[in-house]
Amino acid sequence: MVGTDGGAVTVSRTYDPANRKPSVAVLGALADVKNTHPAALSLSLHDYVDADSLDRLLTRKRGATVSFPMDGYSVTVTPDEVVLSVA
């Protein structure tokens, strides 16, 4: 889903936590926004957040939310959704 909020563009992608790690979902959402394959991204998630810790936190804590900046986006991850926002 794509929306606008006060001039900012927001993209939301849901994912199935039983089949996809949150860290993989983040890279997938960013790749979707950039219209490319996740392997073609010229960045490493580890440059922005500890991917293993992100996965552990979001798979073990119901209701957890993690937010961080990444590649010009504000990223918010919950146990089943990734939201990318850019102004």
C-alpha positions as CSV (number, residue, x, y, z in Angstrom):
1,M,0.0,0.0,0.0
2,V,1.2,3.5,-0.8
3,G,-0.1,6.6,0.9
4,T,0.8,10.2,1.6
5,D,0.9,11.8,5.0
6,G,1.6,15.5,5.1
7,G,3.9,15.4,2.0
8,A,5.7,12.2,3.0
9,V,5.3,9.1,0.9
10,T,4.6,5.9,2.9
11,V,4.8,2.4,1.6
12,S,3.5,-0.5,3.7
13,R,4.2,-4.2,3.1
14,T,2.8,-7.0,5.1
15,Y,4.7,-10.3,5.5
16,D,4.0,-13.8,7.0
17,P,6.4,-14.1,10.0
18,A,6.0,-17.9,9.8
19,N,7.6,-17.9,6.4
20,R,9.8,-14.8,6.3
21,K,12.2,-13.2,8.8
22,P,11.6,-9.5,9.5
23,S,15.1,-8.6,8.2
24,V,14.3,-10.3,4.9
25,A,11.0,-8.5,4.8
26,V,12.7,-5.1,5.2
27,L,15.1,-5.8,2.3
28,G,12.1,-7.1,0.2
29,A,10.1,-3.9,0.9
30,L,13.0,-1.7,0.0
31,A,13.7,-3.6,-3.1
32,D,10.0,-3.3,-4.1
33,V,10.2,0.5,-3.6
34,K,13.3,0.7,-5.7
35,N,11.9,-1.7,-8.3
36,T,14.8,-4.2,-8.0
37,H,15.7,-7.6,-6.6
38,P,16.8,-7.6,-2.9
39,A,20.2,-9.1,-4.0
40,A,20.7,-6.1,-6.3
41,L,20.5,-3.5,-3.5
42,S,23.7,-1.7,-2.9
43,L,23.5,-1.7,0.8
44,S,23.7,-4.0,3.8
45,L,21.0,-4.1,6.4
46,H,23.8,-4.5,9.0
47,D,25.0,-1.0,8.2
48,Y,21.7,0.2,9.8
49,V,20.6,-2.3,12.3
50,D,21.7,-5.7,13.7
51,A,19.6,-8.0,11.6
52,D,19.8,-11.0,13.9
53,S,18.6,-8.9,16.9
54,L,15.8,-7.5,14.8
55,D,14.7,-11.0,13.9
56,R,14.9,-12.2,17.5
57,L,13.0,-9.3,18.9
58,L,10.2,-9.3,16.4
59,T,9.7,-13.1,16.5
60,R,9.7,-13.3,20.3
61,K,7.9,-10.2,21.4
62,R,4.2,-9.7,20.5
63,G,3.5,-6.1,19.7
64,A,7.1,-5.1,19.4
65,T,8.0,-2.3,17.0
66,V,11.4,-1.3,15.8
67,S,12.1,1.9,13.9
68,F,15.4,3.1,12.3
69,P,16.6,5.2,9.4
70,M,17.9,3.4,6.3
71,D,18.9,4.7,2.9
72,G,16.9,7.8,3.0
73,Y,13.8,6.1,4.5
74,S,12.3,5.9,8.0
75,V,11.7,2.2,8.5
76,T,9.2,0.8,11.0
77,V,8.9,-3.0,11.4
78,T,6.3,-4.9,13.4
79,P,6.0,-8.7,13.6
80,D,4.0,-8.7,10.4
81,E,4.5,-5.4,8.6
82,V,7.2,-3.2,7.2
83,V,6.5,0.6,6.6
84,L,8.9,2.8,4.7
85,S,8.4,6.5,4.8
86,V,10.3,9.3,2.9
87,A,9.7,13.0,2.8
